[in-house]
């Protein structure tokens, strides 16, 4: 199952992403965590130190290698340079099977230990000095989109992405790659306006969104979220001494996480496990956004008609 965490900047989506990943590992569920936010804080939220994070190669730094691997022997893709972030798999493409080794394990993945045993972390990478003023952050997120396009995952396997803030998530087709999208919302008018904008965009493509409240301090906050959001509201997080300890750089045992927060994570996991993937529809949306990107910029950038990379006879192995 593929799970995205989105929301207004500062809403706490990275914190909720990290808590959800901790819950999955507590239950012994295998998980790939990807930090796809311009502010790369997921690793720190998971309790990793600077030395560990400095030693993790970003996906964007090995994007040419990733492209060359994924294109495999696909005759529709002449070279890695012709691949763009939306390039879909076709006959001959190399697929990434969740439970099987892949070159990405060595290139840009970190296996976590301790309480997070069973999880792997990848990061898209932060802006480098040479990127400032000349590059779009989505050029880095493209590595994660290619990864999901070629990922074969099954029941009981989880891929969790901490996404870019607000409506920036719609700057590519990445938002269509998920089984469940959790939108983190604070009990404020500004945060609710982001919720409405996000759900309006998502509804155009039939993408369901589940809402998780955060920074809820009293019944008035909870009532505000219930009134504004309704049935899409899964639950909310209140004050947490456990989270504050994490934010101070401490490493408390996950067993000390407050019961109310644990109950929220249980409800969120139930939403994920109840989701039913429409593989045909997911493939159709991938082709739609690849075509859109081809016409908008990709044909010009690649010097060829990349829409021809779509293999109409290819049957996706998505399950």
URDAKA-V662540 format. One record per helix or strand of 2 or more residues. SS is the DSSP state (H for helix, E for strand). FROM is the first residue (numbers start at 1). TO is the last residue. Records with the same first field share a line. If there is no record, write none. Layout:
SS=FROM-TO ; FROM-TO
This chain:
E=2-7 ; 30-35 ; 96-97 ; 110-111 ; 119-123 ; 151-152 ; 157-162 ; 180-186 ; 209-214 ; 233-236
H=13-26 ; 42-45 ; 50-54 ; 59-71 ; 80-82 ; 104-108 ; 114-116 ; 129-131 ; 138-149 ; 166-171 ; 173-176 ; 189-203 ; 219-232 ; 241-247 ; 254-256 ; 259-274 ; 279-302 ; 306-309
